[in-house]
């Protein structure tokens, strides 16, 4: 069985498990991390359905005066758009909430990136939804990369990897942050 098939089967299983075990939680644990505290600009995302919720942390970033960049799908790429917190600056495309406005092309000031994941393994590799958007976007951002997962979604099992997969620097559950050693 090839890696793509294995990943697809794992994603399907992880999605089913997430729905069965879903408990709404916040991820405020990351707000006190030195990497987040020192970041003047942060890339995050709008969570949906059973994904780890980013609502509270996104609002906290804005309250702390941080520049908040959110993703918008453009073809097969993510472009980042600054969001001020105004709901009028949002549109819903299928199940995604995306910001409206010009794309930010200079990401040099981004100190941290909050990334969605279905699972994250002990080496910092994540299993995402399968579009490859973050694996294409992350190499162009120098900031600290942290994935959000629910309790029980950090795994000691090595996830299947392909050449384009990008490891994260850390993972967060609602109660802890795990930093990966490279």
C-alpha positions in Angstrom: 0.0 0.0 0.0 1.5 3.4 -0.9 1.9 6.3 1.5 -1.0 8.3 0.0 -3.4 5.4 0.5 -2.2 4.8 4.0 -2.6 8.5 4.9 -6.1 8.6 3.4 -7.2 5.6 5.5 -5.6 7.1 8.7 -7.3 10.5 8.0 -10.7 8.8 7.7 -10.1 6.8 11.0 -8.9 9.9 12.8 -11.9 12.0 11.7 -14.3 9.3 12.9 -12.4 9.1 16.3 -12.4 12.8 16.7 -16.2 13.0 16.1 -16.8 10.3 18.7 -14.5 11.8 21.3 -15.1 15.5 20.7 -15.2 17.7 23.8 -15.1 21.5 23.2 -11.9 22.9 24.7 -9.9 26.1 24.6 -6.2 26.2 23.8 -5.3 29.2 26.0 -2.3 27.2 27.2 -0.3 28.5 24.3 -0.9 32.2 25.2 1.8 32.0 27.9 4.4 30.4 25.8 7.5 32.6 25.2 7.2 32.1 21.5 3.7 33.5 21.4 4.4 36.2 23.9 7.3 37.5 21.9 5.6 37.3 18.5 4.3 40.6 17.1 2.6 38.8 14.2 0.9 35.4 14.3 -0.6 33.2 11.5 -3.5 31.3 12.8 -6.8 29.8 11.3 -10.5 29.7 11.9 -11.4 26.4 13.3 -14.6 24.6 12.2 -16.7 21.6 13.4 -14.6 19.4 15.7 -11.3 21.0 15.1 -9.4 22.4 18.1 -11.0 25.8 18.7 -9.0 28.9 17.8 -11.8 31.4 18.7 -10.5 32.3 22.1 -6.8 32.4 21.1 -7.4 34.5 18.0 -9.3 37.1 20.0 -6.5 37.0 22.7 -3.9 37.7 20.0 -5.9 40.7 18.8 -6.4 41.9 22.4 -2.7 41.7 23.0 -2.1 43.9 19.9 -0.6 41.2 17.7 -1.0 41.3 14.0 -3.2 38.3 13.2 -3.0 36.7 9.7 -5.5 34.1 8.7 -5.5 31.8 5.7 -7.5 32.1 2.5 -7.4 29.4 -0.1 -6.3 30.6 -3.5 -6.1 27.6 -5.9 -3.8 25.1 -4.3 -2.0 27.7 -2.1 -2.8 29.5 1.1 -2.5 33.3 1.1 -2.5 35.2 4.4 -4.8 38.1 5.1 -4.6 40.4 8.1 -7.8 40.3 10.2 -8.8 43.0 12.7 -11.5 41.0 14.4 -14.4 42.5 12.4 -16.9 39.8 11.4 -17.7 41.9 8.3 -14.2 41.1 7.0 -15.1 37.4 6.8 -16.8 35.2 4.2 -17.7 31.5 4.4 -16.5 29.3 1.6 -17.9 25.8 1.9 -17.0 25.0 5.5 -14.1 27.4 5.8 -14.3 30.9 7.3 -11.9 33.1 5.3 -10.8 36.7 5.7 -11.6 39.3 3.0 -8.9 41.8 2.0 -5.5 42.0 0.3 -3.1 39.2 0.8 0.0 39.9 2.9 3.1 39.0 0.9 5.8 39.9 3.4 5.8 37.3 6.2 9.2 38.2 7.7 7.6 39.6 10.9 5.6 36.4 11.7 6.9 35.0 15.0 4.5 32.0 15.3 2.1 29.9 13.2 -0.8 28.0 14.7 -1.5 25.0 12.5 -4.5 22.5 12.5 -3.9 18.8 12.7 -5.7 15.5 13.1 -2.7 13.9 14.8 0.8 14.8 15.6 3.6 12.3 16.2 6.6 12.3 18.5 8.8 13.9 15.8 6.4 16.8 15.2 5.0 15.5 11.9 1.3 16.1 11.5 -1.6 14.5 9.8 -3.7 17.2 8.3 -6.9 17.1 6.3 -5.0 16.1 3.1 -4.9 19.1 0.9 -1.2 19.8 1.5 -2.0 23.6 1.9 0.1 23.9 5.1 3.0 21.8 3.8 3.2 24.2 0.9 2.8 27.3 3.1 5.0 26.5 6.1 8.4 26.6 4.4 8.0 30.3 3.6 7.4 31.3 7.2 10.3 31.4 9.7 8.1 31.6 12.8 7.6 29.0 15.5 5.2 26.4 14.2 2.7 24.8 16.7 -0.1 22.4 15.9 -3.3 22.1 17.9 -4.8 18.7 18.7 -7.3 17.5 21.2 -6.2 15.4 24.2 -5.3 11.9 23.0 -4.3 13.1 19.5 -0.6 13.3 20.2 0.8 9.9 19.3 3.9 7.9 19.8 3.1 6.1 16.6 5.2 7.4 13.7 2.8 8.9 11.1 3.4 8.1 7.4 5.6 10.8 5.8 6.3 12.0 2.4 9.1 14.3 1.1 6.8 17.4 1.2 5.7 16.9 4.9 7.0 19.7 7.2 7.6 18.9 10.9 6.3 21.3 13.5 8.3 22.8 16.4 5.6 22.1 19.0 2.1 20.7 19.6 -0.5 21.8 22.0 -3.5 20.1 23.7 -5.9 22.0 25.9 -3.6 21.3 28.9 0.0 21.1 27.6 2.6 22.2 25.1 5.1 19.6 23.8 8.3 21.0 22.1 10.0 18.7 19.5 13.8 18.5 19.6 15.6 18.7 16.2 
